[in-house]
Amino acid sequence: MKRLAPIAALLVLLASSGADAHQGELRFMFQFPAGLEPTLDGELDDWAFVPEVYYNRAENMFNQFGAPLDLSDFNSFQIWGYSLATNKVYFAFWVADDALHNTEKWSTTTDWDHTGGQFRSFGDESEEFQERWTGAQAQRYDIYAPTFASGGFYTKQYGQAWAGEEPYVMWGGKHTKGEVGNFEPAEMQGEVSITPFDDIHPDGPDASTEHVFAVNQIVGLEANWGDKDPEPGAYDDAYWSLFGGIGASSQADQFGDFLTAPLEQGLPTAVETSTWGQVKASFAAE
């Protein structure tokens, strides 16, 4: 498991660790103070003190087909956080879509120990191999919530189904404008908690290895939204992702890097006074 040194050595390590990097620019996971973790009720007021540097907004997402972003067609933000007290991942999002419907979702993929490699689509391997290793050392979670998917599930973990169910994945969400399923403009928001695993075993949690968070870890993540409007071919140029790694649905090397940030002192609300706002600005200047 790869861990980083304290802040003083951070920039040096980032500049010299390209061989272990995934895709794109480093992003940050907010650390929730013990007792201030979000209540999963679909209200995002629990996230109001998170500084802007932790927001991942639509205008900074990538389209693997090179299509320009139209914020009137699709707009969003997402925030990733964690807690040392609960050892949980927390994911908040808001989506505005001009034609929201029940096959659209966040497809999130995770590689908590940053080991990379293939984790799905083992087409040439035996059934026994696929049962054991699909979604084991990295994961794909489809977060339909709260679009109420036509498939009847709200979240799904590909490969090891139990790891996508309560209490390992929990959520709350709601529509704030419009309705789903009618291909009309709508907005929704939600928040999700995930139990992180370095190895998910089909026999259940006792046979699996839970990831243990620490400050200054680098973890692998990707999150995609397929903006599947009803026009023919619309989906072909509307697949938005945090890092733009092609093949991230099955290859963890195509994820991006998030740093588990230190606790914000005083929980500032401005990027300029944020510890990690300063670190990011310094790194960008290199």
Secondary structure, DSSP 8 states (H G I E B T S, - for coil): --B---GGGHHHHHHH-GGG--EEEEEEEEE--TT----SSS-GGGGTTS-GGGEEEGGG-EETT-----TTTEEEEEEEEEETTTTEEEEEEEEEEEEE-TT--EEEEEETT---SB-S--TTS-HHHHHHHTTTSSEEEEE-TTS--TTS-SEEESS-GGGGSTTTEEEEEEEEES-SSSSEEEEEEEEEEE--EEE--TT-GGGSEE----TTBEEEEEEEEE---SSTTGGGG-EEESS--TTTTTBGGGSEEEEE----TT--SSGGG-HHHHHHHHHHH-
